[in-house]
Amino acid sequence: MKKQLQKNTAKLKRAGFNEKQVTLPDGTLLNYGEGPAGGDPLFLIHGQMVLWQDYHKVLAELAKSFHVFAIDCHGHGQSCKDPKKYTCKAMGEDFLWFIKEVITKPVIVSGHSSGGLLTAWLGANGGSWVRGIVIEDAPFFSTLPKRLPMSYAGKEFAVVHDFLNQSEEPFYARYHLHHAYMKELVGEKPWTNMIIKPAERYWKKHPGVLPKIWYLPRMIQRVYQLSACWQDQTGYYDLRFGDAFYTQSWFEGFDQIETMKQISCPNVLLHTAAPKMSAPSYFDQNGVLLAAMSAEDALNVHSLILNNELIDGFASMHDIHEECPQEFVKVLNDFKAKLAV
């Protein structure tokens, strides 16, 4: 993961992006990538477990139309690892400070997944500093207490929570492989033979290192890489951030429905098609939601946000900007043109 990050960062530097840091008055450190000056300011907020470079497929193209600022969220990348800041409200306030003090101009904000929830908060609370928002497949409703246990993300947060509250296994990647809900979807025998056993063989030679096994498909390699975390120094994601979703502390002072009702700036909601493994349903055979939002959830968000434009059916599991980069760039360019009218 770290080698790929270095490769992506070098590629973005050639495209005119530089990595920078800023310290807030309370000492909070925020890391971010900034593109070449010129064009309307665009503020990008990534989802969980990744970094600002997660947008690497679209940043160079976006820089042709926007002055891009892509943040490392708290608990991610080189930004602060302070659990007191792991709430939507605290992060939203810090990001609003960033817009005012670093960007210094009203912005278009686009956020993915949990970053989409933060984008909604900024749309509701940013006033004239936020010109418009693009929400990319955010987990509205599915992160509410009664819904979370029956969502794929909720199952993953439960694994994080249990890992942080045990002392037998110090390596999160191994713990995750043995407890991941994906085992239910793949089947216990295939999961053990295709994923766990190769990893265990790898760890005999490379203990404490995320597996990189050349003969395995990219999808399986990605399963290993998504276990990267700050706790065991394999990555830059603080597992306590995910635990804040499990305990619901991330939502303190943030009411999803009321926030949506308070958004008055121009806005777009992007929603993926049903996952291929369960299509046409968004749910598996156990009733677990395999996406950020079901079709009904997306329509409910659409009805709650004033003058919302819903663009549905992206052929993506979740990361539209990564799996449908040209479509994502077009959405943002079209949105910019609409604001200029």
MARRO-805151 format. One record per residue (C-alpha): residue number from 1; x, y, z. Coordinates in nm, 2 decimals, always signed. Each point is the difference from the previous one (the first is absolute). Example, Ala and Ser with C-alpha at 12.3 -4.5 7.8 and 13.67 -1.06 7.14 Angstrom:
BEGIN
   seq       c1       c2       c3
     1    +1.23    -0.45    +0.78
     2    +0.14    +0.34    -0.07
REM end
This chain:
BEGIN
   seq       c1       c2       c3
     1    +0.00    +0.00    +0.00
     2    +0.28    +0.24    +0.09
     3    +0.18    -0.06    -0.33
     4    -0.32    +0.06    -0.19
     5    -0.06    +0.32    +0.19
     6    +0.35    +0.12    -0.09
     7    -0.07    -0.08    -0.36
     8    -0.33    +0.19    -0.01
     9    +0.15    +0.30    +0.19
    10    +0.28    +0.02    -0.26
    11    -0.25    -0.02    -0.28
    12    -0.21    +0.28    +0.15
    13    +0.31    +0.21    +0.06
    14    +0.07    -0.01    -0.37
    15    -0.35    +0.12    -0.06
    16    +0.06    +0.30    +0.22
    17    -0.13    -0.12    +0.33
    18    +0.20    +0.06    +0.32
    19    -0.06    -0.15    +0.35
    20    -0.02    +0.26    +0.27
    21    -0.09    +0.03    +0.37
    22    -0.17    +0.26    +0.22
    23    -0.05    +0.02    +0.37
    24    -0.32    +0.13    +0.15
    25    -0.01    +0.24    +0.30
    26    -0.07    -0.30    +0.23
    27    +0.30    -0.19    -0.13
    28    -0.18    -0.24    -0.23
    29    +0.21    -0.09    -0.30
    30    -0.17    -0.04    -0.34
    31    +0.19    -0.14    -0.30
    32    -0.13    +0.07    -0.35
    33    +0.09    +0.00    -0.37
    34    -0.03    +0.32    -0.20
    35    -0.01    +0.02    -0.38
    36    +0.11    +0.28    -0.23
    37    -0.16    +0.34    +0.06
    38    -0.27    +0.10    -0.24
    39    -0.37    -0.08    -0.03
    40    -0.27    -0.02    +0.26
    41    +0.11    -0.14    +0.34
    42    -0.11    -0.37    +0.04
    43    +0.03    -0.17    +0.34
    44    +0.01    -0.38    +0.00
    45    -0.07    -0.22    +0.31
    46    +0.09    -0.36    -0.04
    47    -0.17    -0.30    +0.17
    48    +0.12    -0.23    +0.27
    49    +0.33    -0.19    +0.00
    50    +0.16    +0.19    -0.29
    51    +0.19    +0.33    -0.05
    52    -0.04    +0.31    -0.21
    53    +0.20    -0.18    -0.28
    54    -0.30    -0.24    -0.03
    55    -0.12    +0.26    -0.26
    56    +0.31    -0.06    -0.21
    57    -0.19    -0.11    -0.31
    58    -0.20    +0.32    -0.02
    59    +0.23    +0.27    +0.15
    60    +0.20    +0.09    -0.31
    61    -0.32    +0.03    -0.21
    62    -0.18    +0.20    +0.27
    63    +0.30    +0.24    +0.02
    64    -0.08    +0.11    -0.36
    65    -0.33    +0.17    +0.14
    66    +0.06    +0.04    +0.37
    67    +0.25    +0.11    +0.26
    68    -0.01    -0.33    +0.19
    69    +0.05    -0.05    +0.37
    70    -0.03    -0.36    +0.12
    71    +0.02    -0.06    +0.37
    72    +0.12    -0.29    +0.22
    73    -0.28    -0.04    +0.25
    74    +0.08    -0.02    +0.37
    75    +0.12    -0.35    +0.08
    76    +0.12    -0.05    -0.36
    77    +0.33    +0.06    -0.18
    78    +0.22    +0.26    +0.15
    79    -0.28    +0.18    +0.18
    80    -0.04    -0.01    +0.38
    81    -0.08    -0.32    +0.18
    82    -0.21    +0.15    +0.28
    83    -0.32    -0.20    +0.09
    84    -0.15    +0.31    +0.15
    85    -0.03    +0.14    -0.35
    86    -0.17    -0.32    -0.14
    87    -0.34    +0.15    -0.03
    88    -0.18    +0.15    -0.30
    89    -0.06    +0.33    +0.18
    90    +0.37    +0.04    +0.11
    91    +0.13    -0.09    -0.34
    92    -0.26    +0.22    -0.17
    93    +0.10    +0.30    +0.21
    94    +0.37    -0.06    -0.08
    95    -0.07    -0.04    -0.37
    96    -0.20    +0.33    +0.00
    97    +0.30    +0.17    +0.17
    98    +0.22    -0.15    -0.28
    99    -0.23    +0.14    -0.27
   100    +0.00    +0.35    +0.16
   101    +0.37    +0.01    +0.10
   102    +0.18    -0.21    -0.27
   103    -0.22    +0.01    -0.31
   104    -0.13    +0.35    +0.09
   105    -0.27    -0.02    -0.26
   106    -0.35    -0.15    -0.02
   107    +0.03    -0.36    -0.12
   108    -0.17    -0.29    -0.17
   109    +0.03    -0.30    +0.23
   110    -0.01    -0.37    -0.10
   111    +0.03    -0.28    +0.25
   112    -0.01    -0.38    -0.03
   113    -0.16    -0.24    +0.25
   114    +0.06    +0.14    +0.35
   115    +0.15    +0.30    -0.18
   116    -0.35    +0.03    -0.16
   117    -0.15    +0.04    +0.35
   118    +0.25    +0.27    +0.08
   119    -0.08    +0.16    -0.33
   120    -0.37    +0.01    +0.10
   121    +0.10    +0.16    +0.33
   122    +0.20    +0.27    -0.18
   123    -0.30    +0.05    -0.24
   124    -0.22    +0.06    +0.30
   125    +0.24    +0.21    +0.21
   126    +0.24    +0.16    -0.24
   127    -0.21    +0.29    -0.10
   128    +0.13    +0.21    -0.28
   129    +0.34    -0.18    +0.02
   130    -0.16    -0.30    -0.17
   131    -0.12    +0.07    -0.35
   132    -0.13    -0.35    -0.06
   133    +0.06    -0.37    +0.09
   134    +0.03    -0.33    -0.17
   135    -0.06    -0.30    +0.23
   136    +0.15    -0.32    -0.13
   137    -0.17    -0.32    +0.13
   138    -0.02    +0.11    +0.36
   139    -0.14    -0.25    +0.26
   140    -0.31    +0.20    +0.10
   141    -0.24    -0.20    +0.21
   142    +0.20    -0.32    -0.01
   143    +0.23    +0.14    +0.27
   144    -0.29    +0.06    +0.24
   145    +0.01    -0.22    +0.32
   146    -0.28    -0.23    -0.10
   147    +0.13    -0.05    -0.36
   148    +0.38    -0.01    +0.06
   149    +0.02    -0.37    +0.12
   150    -0.17    -0.11    -0.32
   151    +0.23    +0.18    -0.24
   152    +0.33    -0.13    -0.14
   153    +0.18    +0.31    +0.14
   154    -0.16    -0.07    +0.34
   155    +0.14    -0.35    -0.01
   156    +0.35    +0.14    -0.07
   157    -0.03    +0.25    +0.28
   158    -0.09    -0.28    +0.23
   159    +0.32    -0.18    -0.09
   160    +0.20    +0.32    +0.07
   161    -0.17    +0.04    +0.33
   162    +0.06    -0.36    +0.11
   163    +0.36    +0.02    -0.11
   164    +0.07    +0.31    +0.21
   165    -0.16    -0.16    +0.30
   166    +0.20    -0.32    +0.00
   167    +0.36    -0.08    +0.08
   168    +0.07    -0.34    -0.16
   169    +0.07    +0.11    -0.36
   170    +0.22    +0.31    -0.05
   171    -0.01    -0.01    -0.38
   172    -0.32    +0.15    -0.14
   173    +0.04    -0.15    -0.35
   174    -0.01    -0.36    +0.14
   175    -0.29    +0.08    +0.24
   176    -0.20    +0.16    -0.29
   177    +0.04    -0.30    -0.23
   178    -0.13    -0.24    +0.26
   179    -0.30    +0.22    +0.09
   180    -0.09    +0.19    -0.31
   181    -0.37    -0.03    -0.12
   182    +0.13    -0.05    -0.35
   183    +0.05    -0.36    +0.10
   184    -0.38    -0.03    +0.01
   185    -0.03    +0.12    -0.35
   186    +0.29    -0.21    -0.15
   187    -0.06    -0.31    +0.21
   188    +0.21    -0.12    +0.28
   189    +0.19    -0.26    -0.19
   190    +0.09    +0.21    -0.30
   191    +0.09    +0.29    +0.23
   192    +0.23    -0.22    +0.20
   193    +0.17    -0.16    -0.30
   194    +0.03    +0.30    -0.23
   195    +0.07    +0.28    +0.26
   196    +0.09    -0.12    +0.35
   197    +0.24    -0.28    -0.09
   198    +0.21    +0.20    -0.25
   199    +0.02    +0.28    +0.25
   200    +0.11    -0.23    +0.28
   201    +0.27    -0.15    -0.22
   202    +0.12    +0.35    -0.09
   203    +0.01    +0.10    +0.37
   204    +0.23    -0.29    +0.09
   205    +0.27    +0.18    -0.22
   206    -0.12    +0.36    +0.05
   207    -0.16    +0.04    +0.34
   208    -0.18    +0.33    +0.06
   209    -0.01    +0.09    -0.37
   210    -0.31    +0.02    -0.22
   211    +0.00    -0.28    -0.25
   212    +0.10    +0.07    -0.36
   213    -0.04    -0.33    -0.18
   214    +0.07    +0.03    -0.38
   215    -0.23    -0.28    -0.12
   216    -0.31    +0.11    +0.18
   217    -0.26    +0.23    -0.17
   218    -0.01    +0.37    +0.06
   219    -0.32    -0.03    +0.19
   220    +0.16    -0.23    +0.26
   221    +0.30    +0.22    +0.02
   222    -0.23    +0.29    +0.08
   223    -0.16    -0.20    +0.29
   224    +0.35    -0.02    +0.15
   225    +0.08    +0.36    -0.06
   226    -0.32    +0.12    +0.16
   227    +0.13    -0.13    +0.33
   228    +0.27    +0.26    +0.00
   229    -0.01    +0.21    +0.32
   230    +0.19    +0.24    +0.22
   231    -0.02    -0.23    +0.30
   232    +0.25    -0.26    -0.14
   233    +0.18    +0.25    -0.23
   234    -0.11    -0.16    -0.32
   235    -0.20    +0.31    -0.11
   236    -0.13    +0.34    +0.10
   237    -0.36    -0.08    +0.12
   238    -0.07    +0.02    +0.37
   239    -0.24    -0.28    +0.08
   240    -0.15    +0.21    +0.28
   241    -0.16    +0.21    -0.27
   242    -0.20    -0.30    -0.12
   243    -0.08    -0.09    +0.36
   244    -0.16    +0.34    +0.04
   245    -0.25    -0.11    -0.26
   246    -0.06    -0.33    +0.19
   247    -0.06    +0.19    +0.33
   248    -0.19    +0.28    -0.18
   249    +0.22    +0.26    +0.17
   250    +0.09    +0.13    -0.35
   251    -0.37    +0.12    -0.03
   252    +0.00    +0.21    +0.33
   253    -0.16    +0.34    -0.09
   254    -0.08    -0.12    -0.36
   255    -0.35    -0.09    -0.09
   256    +0.00    -0.14    -0.35
   257    -0.36    +0.08    -0.08
   258    +0.00    +0.35    +0.14
   259    +0.33    +0.07    -0.17
   260    -0.15    -0.10    -0.34
   261    -0.30    +0.23    +0.06
   262    +0.23    +0.29    +0.07
   263    +0.20    -0.02    -0.33
   264    -0.11    +0.29    -0.23
   265    +0.30    +0.03    -0.23
   266    -0.01    -0.17    -0.34
   267    +0.07    -0.37    +0.04
   268    +0.04    -0.34    -0.18
   269    -0.02    -0.35    +0.14
   270    +0.19    -0.28    -0.17
   271    -0.12    -0.36    +0.06
   272    +0.13    -0.33    -0.12
   273    -0.19    -0.28    -0.17
   274    -0.07    -0.31    +0.21
   275    +0.31    -0.22    +0.06
   276    +0.05    -0.27    -0.27
   277    +0.01    -0.27    +0.26
   278    -0.35    +0.08    +0.12
   279    -0.16    +0.19    -0.29
   280    -0.27    +0.11    -0.05
   281    -0.02    +0.02    +0.38
   282    +0.23    +0.20    +0.21
   283    -0.02    -0.26    +0.28
   284    +0.15    -0.35    +0.03
   285    -0.19    -0.32    +0.10
   286    +0.04    +0.10    +0.37
   287    -0.16    +0.34    -0.05
   288    +0.33    +0.18    +0.04
   289    +0.04    +0.32    -0.20
   290    +0.30    -0.05    -0.23
   291    +0.01    +0.37    -0.11
   292    +0.01    +0.34    +0.17
   293    -0.37    +0.06    -0.09
   294    -0.28    -0.20    -0.13
   295    -0.22    +0.13    -0.28
   296    -0.26    +0.10    +0.26
   297    +0.27    +0.18    +0.20
   298    +0.12    +0.20    -0.30
   299    -0.36    +0.11    -0.08
   300    -0.05    +0.10    +0.36
   301    +0.31    +0.22    +0.00
   302    -0.12    +0.14    -0.33
   303    -0.33    +0.10    +0.15
   304    +0.15    +0.15    +0.31
   305    +0.26    +0.23    -0.16
   306    -0.15    +0.31    -0.16
   307    +0.04    +0.00    -0.38
   308    +0.22    -0.30    +0.00
   309    +0.11    -0.16    -0.33
   310    +0.03    -0.38    +0.03
   311    +0.23    -0.17    -0.25
   312    -0.04    -0.37    +0.05
   313    +0.13    -0.33    -0.14
   314    +0.37    +0.04    -0.01
   315    +0.17    -0.33    -0.08
   316    +0.21    +0.01    +0.31
   317    +0.02    -0.20    +0.33
   318    +0.04    +0.33    +0.19
   319    +0.29    +0.21    -0.12
   320    -0.15    +0.18    -0.30
   321    +0.30    +0.23    -0.04
   322    +0.23    -0.30    -0.02
   323    -0.21    -0.24    -0.21
   324    -0.18    +0.25    -0.22
   325    +0.26    +0.29    -0.02
   326    -0.12    +0.16    -0.32
   327    -0.36    +0.00    +0.11
   328    +0.10    +0.15    +0.34
   329    +0.20    +0.28    -0.17
   330    -0.29    +0.07    -0.23
   331    -0.24    +0.03    +0.29
   332    +0.22    +0.26    +0.17
   333    +0.06    +0.20    -0.32
   334    -0.37    +0.00    -0.08
   335    -0.07    +0.11    +0.36
   336    +0.25    +0.29    -0.03
   337    -0.16    +0.11    -0.33
   338    -0.35    -0.01    +0.17
   339    +0.12    +0.22    +0.28
   340    +0.14    +0.25    -0.25
   341    -0.34    +0.06    -0.16
REM end
